[in-house]
Amino acid sequence: MNIIISALVNMDKNKIFSLLLVATGFNKNIPAFIKCLNERGYSPISENQIRSWRRSEGKGRPVPDFVLEVIFETILKQKEIDNRFFSLVTQNEQKL
C-alpha cells in the first residue's frame, strides 16, 4: 500500500486521471464518463478535452480538480452498491 501512495504522490494529476479512467473502465466508454460529469452539472465536456487531460501536464491541459472529485465520488458510490467493486482484496482477506 505504501508503494501505491508513494507512486501517487509523485504523479501529476493528468497521470492519476488517466489511470483512474482505465481502472474504472471509463476509458472504454468516454460518452458514459461525459454523461457522469454532465449529471453533476459540469458541461459542456468534450472527448477532445478528455483526450487532452490524459496527456502529461506539459503536453495537454491540466485536468481540473472537479474531474478527479467526480471520479472518486463515482467509485465510492459504486462501492456502496457493490463492496467488491474496485477492491484489491478478497472477502476472506477483508475479514482478517
C-alpha positions in Angstrom: 0.0 0.0 0.0 2.9 2.4 0.8 4.2 1.8 -2.7 0.9 2.9 -4.2 0.7 6.0 -2.0 4.3 6.9 -2.9 3.6 6.4 -6.6 0.5 8.7 -6.4 2.4 11.4 -4.6 5.0 11.5 -7.5 2.4 11.6 -10.3 0.9 14.6 -11.8 -2.9 14.9 -11.8 -3.1 14.1 -15.5 -1.4 10.8 -14.9 -3.7 10.0 -12.0 -6.7 10.9 -14.1 -5.6 8.6 -16.9 -5.0 5.7 -14.6 -8.4 6.2 -12.9 -10.1 6.3 -16.2 -8.6 2.9 -17.0 -9.3 1.5 -13.5 -12.9 2.5 -13.7 -13.5 1.3 -17.3 -14.5 4.8 -18.4 -11.6 4.7 -20.9 -13.7 2.2 -22.9 -16.9 4.4 -22.8 -16.0 8.1 -22.9 -19.6 9.1 -23.6 -20.6 7.5 -20.3 -17.9 9.5 -18.5 -19.1 12.7 -20.1 -22.6 11.9 -19.0 -21.4 11.3 -15.5 -19.8 14.8 -15.5 -22.9 16.4 -17.1 -25.2 14.8 -14.4 -23.1 16.5 -11.8 -23.5 19.9 -13.5 -20.3 20.0 -15.4 -20.8 20.8 -19.1 -20.0 21.1 -21.8 -17.3 18.5 -21.7 -15.9 17.1 -25.0 -14.0 14.0 -25.9 -11.1 16.3 -27.0 -10.9 17.7 -23.5 -10.7 14.3 -22.0 -8.0 13.3 -24.5 -6.1 16.4 -23.6 -6.4 15.7 -19.8 -5.0 12.2 -20.4 -1.7 13.6 -21.8 1.1 14.6 -19.4 0.8 18.1 -18.0 3.4 19.5 -20.3 1.7 18.1 -23.4 -2.0 18.5 -22.6 -4.3 20.7 -20.5 -4.2 20.2 -16.7 -7.1 18.1 -15.5 -9.4 20.2 -13.3 -9.9 19.2 -9.7 -13.6 18.7 -10.2 -13.0 15.9 -12.7 -11.0 13.8 -10.1 -13.6 14.6 -7.5 -16.3 13.2 -9.8 -14.3 10.0 -10.5 -13.7 9.4 -6.8 -17.3 10.1 -5.9 -18.4 7.7 -8.6 -16.1 5.0 -7.3 -17.3 5.4 -3.7 -21.0 5.4 -4.8 -20.5 2.2 -6.8 -18.6 0.7 -3.8 -21.6 1.3 -1.6 -23.7 -0.7 -4.1 -21.2 -3.5 -4.5 -18.4 -3.8 -1.9 -16.3 -5.9 -4.3 -16.1 -3.0 -6.8 -12.6 -1.6 -7.1 -11.4 -3.9 -4.3 -7.9 -5.3 -4.2 -8.5 -7.8 -1.5 -10.8 -10.9 -1.4 -13.6 -11.2 1.1 -11.5 -13.6 3.2 -8.7 -11.1 3.4 -11.1 -8.4 4.4 -12.1 -10.4 7.5 -8.6 -10.6 8.8 
